[in-house]
Amino acid sequence: MEALTTRAAMLTKVDLVEPEHVIGKSTSEALQAGAVYGFAGQIEGIVAAIRDELGHSAKVVATGGLAEMISRHTKVVDDVDPFLTLHGIDLVMHRQSPR
């Protein structure tokens, strides 16, 4: 989104929020829809490629600040944990601490 708004003269910066429609009725709505549905499509493509390579399915957990919003627009996400990375860091730190 940053590259679009800083390098395209007529595009203004928009908040990354969930669009009401896939087809935006304004430039802002179109940018938001493109970002959200674009990310969802990327996730679906990556998950399909990983499943093909593995030869079987695997649980898909969406993580990060936008996980909840993006996961609503794809059928491949099984669970959402926006703090998964932080939970992992906490787990490693507790295992590393002297006893």
C-alpha positions in Angstrom: 0.0 0.0 0.0 2.8 2.4 0.8 4.4 2.0 -2.6 1.1 2.8 -4.3 0.4 5.9 -2.3 4.0 7.3 -2.4 4.8 6.6 -6.0 1.4 7.1 -7.7 0.8 10.8 -7.9 -3.0 10.7 -7.7 -3.5 8.0 -5.1 -4.0 9.0 -1.5 -3.1 7.0 1.5 -5.9 4.8 2.8 -6.4 2.8 6.0 -6.2 -1.0 5.5 -9.7 -1.8 6.6 -12.2 -4.5 5.6 -14.0 -3.4 2.4 -17.8 -3.7 2.2 -17.6 -5.0 -1.4 -15.1 -6.7 -3.6 -15.7 -4.1 -6.3 -14.9 -0.7 -4.8 -17.2 2.2 -5.6 -14.4 4.7 -5.0 -10.6 4.7 -5.4 -10.2 4.2 -1.6 -12.6 1.3 -1.5 -10.9 -0.3 -4.6 -7.5 0.0 -3.0 -8.8 -1.5 0.3 -10.6 -4.3 -1.6 -7.5 -5.0 -3.7 -5.3 -5.2 -0.7 -7.6 -7.5 1.4 -8.7 -9.8 -1.3 -5.2 -9.8 -2.9 -3.7 -10.9 0.4 -6.4 -13.6 0.8 -5.7 -14.8 -2.7 -1.9 -15.0 -2.0 -2.6 -17.0 1.1 -4.8 -19.5 -0.8 -2.1 -19.8 -3.5 0.7 -20.4 -1.0 -1.3 -22.9 1.0 -2.3 -24.8 -2.2 1.4 -25.0 -3.2 2.5 -26.1 0.2 -0.2 -28.8 0.3 0.9 -30.0 -3.1 4.5 -30.2 -2.1 3.7 -32.0 1.2 1.3 -34.4 -0.5 -1.3 -33.9 2.2 -3.2 -31.2 4.1 -1.9 -29.4 7.1 -3.5 -27.1 9.6 -3.3 -23.4 8.6 -3.0 -20.8 11.4 -3.1 -17.1 10.4 -1.1 -14.8 12.6 -0.3 -11.1 12.9 -2.3 -8.0 13.3 -4.4 -8.4 10.1 -5.0 -12.1 10.5 -8.5 -11.9 11.7 -9.6 -9.6 8.9 -7.8 -11.4 6.0 -8.8 -14.9 7.2 -12.5 -14.0 6.8 -11.9 -13.8 3.1 -10.4 -17.2 2.5 -11.5 -20.8 3.2 -8.0 -22.2 3.8 -7.4 -20.8 7.3 -8.3 -23.2 10.1 -7.4 -21.0 13.1 -6.4 -17.4 13.9 -3.9 -16.5 16.5 -2.7 -12.9 16.1 0.0 -13.4 18.8 1.4 -16.8 17.7 4.9 -15.4 17.1 4.9 -13.7 20.5 3.7 -16.9 22.2 6.6 -18.8 20.4 9.2 -16.2 21.6 7.8 -16.5 25.2 8.0 -20.3 25.0 11.6 -20.2 23.8 12.6 -17.6 26.4 11.2 -19.8 29.2 13.0 -22.8 27.9 16.3 -20.9 27.7 16.1 -19.4 31.2 18.4 -20.9 33.9 16.6 -23.2 36.4 
